[in-house]
Structure formats: structure tokens, C-alpha cells
Amino acid sequence: MQEDCIFCKIAAKTIPVNAVYEDEYLIAFPDIKPAAPVHLLVIPKKHIDNILEAAPEDTALLGHILATIPKIATIAGLAEDGFRTVINTKDNGGQTVYHLHFHVLGGKFMTWPPG
């Protein structure tokens, strides 16, 4: 855990959130600045700055997250109509919190390009 990381504090339960899903490896909760009618963040409990910093030993964790996102989307009511999953990386990628996280967006038709 990094003491100055808000997502590490959420994972450690020192900052409460309304979790949509949680297991021993990740937690999913609503984004406080939603960009869609449903906008969830899925974060690993292990601190990884961004996808570029994921190490070979994180392969199983990353696979678990990707395999769990459909379950989270189903719980959130997004599976039937579809959803978008986004990973922002560093400043030019739009990353504002330097703890790897996955955005799950849905509840409306998503346009392309995203921005």
C-alpha cells in the first residue's frame, strides 16, 4: 500500500465506498465523476501505478480482473446492452490517479472515437 494513494486507502477500507463487487484481489465501485449513466472503477487491491508498471508476476491478477469485469458488468445491469472498458495510462492517456484501474462505462450508446 502506498500511503498517499486514494485507491490504496479504498482497498484498505480506510476510505469507504459503496462496493458493487469485491473479492480478495479487487474492488469495484462507482466513479465519483461519472462519464456515463453507469461508470464503475475496478481496482486491484495491490498497488500498481499503471499498466506499464505491471510485472510478469501480475499476469494472474490482470487475468483475474479481466475475467471478473463481465461479472461486475452483469451485476451493474450492463451485460445485455453492452459496455466499454477503458484503462487510462499516464497523463496523455488521461490517468488522474496513479493506481491501475479499469473504467467500466455503460447505460448509453458509446460513440467513437472516445476523445
C-alpha positions as CSV (number, residue, x, y, z in Angstrom):
1,M,0.0,0.0,0.0
2,Q,1.2,3.5,-0.8
3,E,0.1,5.9,2.0
4,D,-0.7,8.8,-0.4
5,C,-2.7,6.7,-2.8
6,I,-6.5,7.2,-2.6
7,F,-7.2,3.8,-4.2
8,C,-4.9,2.0,-1.8
9,K,-6.9,3.6,1.0
10,I,-10.1,2.4,-0.6
11,A,-8.6,-1.1,-0.9
12,A,-7.5,-1.0,2.7
13,K,-11.0,0.2,3.7
14,T,-9.7,3.4,5.3
15,I,-11.9,5.3,2.8
16,P,-15.4,3.8,2.5
17,V,-17.0,3.2,-0.9
18,N,-20.3,1.6,-2.0
19,A,-18.7,-1.5,-3.5
20,V,-20.6,-3.2,-6.3
21,Y,-18.3,-6.2,-6.2
22,E,-15.3,-7.2,-4.1
23,D,-13.1,-10.2,-3.7
24,E,-9.6,-10.8,-2.3
25,Y,-7.9,-9.3,-5.4
26,L,-10.1,-6.3,-6.5
27,I,-12.9,-4.0,-5.6
28,A,-15.4,-2.3,-7.9
29,F,-17.3,0.9,-7.0
30,P,-19.0,3.9,-8.7
31,D,-16.8,6.7,-10.1
32,I,-17.3,10.0,-8.2
33,K,-17.2,11.8,-11.6
34,P,-19.3,9.6,-13.9
35,A,-18.8,9.9,-17.6
36,A,-21.8,7.6,-18.4
37,P,-25.0,6.7,-16.6
38,V,-23.2,3.7,-15.1
39,H,-19.5,4.3,-14.5
40,L,-17.6,1.9,-12.3
41,L,-14.0,1.7,-11.3
42,V,-12.4,-1.7,-10.9
43,I,-9.1,-1.5,-9.0
44,P,-6.7,-4.2,-7.9
45,K,-6.0,-4.2,-4.2
46,K,-2.3,-4.5,-5.0
47,H,-0.8,-1.1,-5.9
48,I,0.5,-0.9,-9.5
49,D,1.0,2.6,-10.8
50,N,-0.3,1.9,-14.3
51,I,-0.4,-0.9,-16.9
52,L,3.2,-0.1,-17.9
53,E,4.3,-0.9,-14.4
54,A,2.6,-4.3,-14.3
55,A,5.2,-7.0,-13.8
56,P,5.3,-10.6,-15.0
57,E,4.1,-11.7,-11.6
58,D,1.0,-9.6,-12.0
59,T,-0.2,-11.7,-15.0
60,A,-2.6,-13.8,-12.9
61,L,-4.0,-10.7,-11.2
62,L,-4.6,-8.9,-14.5
63,G,-6.2,-12.0,-15.9
64,H,-8.5,-12.2,-12.9
65,I,-9.6,-8.6,-13.3
66,L,-10.4,-9.1,-17.0
67,A,-12.2,-12.3,-16.2
68,T,-14.2,-10.6,-13.4
69,I,-15.3,-7.5,-15.3
70,P,-18.1,-9.3,-17.2
71,K,-19.5,-10.4,-13.8
72,I,-19.3,-6.9,-12.5
73,A,-21.0,-5.6,-15.7
74,T,-23.7,-8.1,-15.2
75,I,-24.3,-7.1,-11.6
76,A,-24.5,-3.5,-12.8
77,G,-27.1,-4.3,-15.4
78,L,-24.8,-3.6,-18.4
79,A,-24.3,-7.1,-19.9
80,E,-27.4,-7.2,-22.1
81,D,-26.8,-3.9,-24.0
82,G,-23.0,-3.8,-23.7
83,F,-20.4,-1.6,-22.1
84,R,-17.0,-0.1,-22.6
85,T,-13.9,-0.9,-20.6
86,V,-11.0,1.6,-20.5
87,I,-7.6,1.8,-19.0
88,N,-6.1,5.3,-18.9
89,T,-2.3,5.3,-18.8
90,K,-0.2,8.3,-17.7
91,D,-1.0,12.0,-18.3
92,N,-1.6,11.9,-22.1
93,G,-3.8,8.8,-21.6
94,G,-6.0,10.7,-19.1
95,Q,-4.8,8.9,-16.0
96,T,-5.5,11.1,-12.9
97,V,-5.0,8.5,-10.1
98,Y,-1.7,6.7,-10.4
99,H,-3.0,3.3,-9.3
100,L,-4.0,1.0,-12.1
101,H,-7.8,1.0,-12.6
102,F,-10.3,-0.1,-15.2
103,H,-13.3,2.1,-16.1
104,V,-16.5,0.2,-16.9
105,L,-18.9,2.5,-18.6
106,G,-22.4,1.9,-19.9
107,G,-26.1,2.7,-19.7
108,K,-25.9,4.6,-23.0
109,F,-24.7,4.1,-26.6
110,M,-20.9,4.8,-26.7
111,T,-19.6,6.8,-29.6
112,W,-16.2,6.5,-31.3
113,P,-13.7,8.0,-31.2
114,P,-13.8,8.4,-27.5
115,G,-12.0,11.7,-27.3
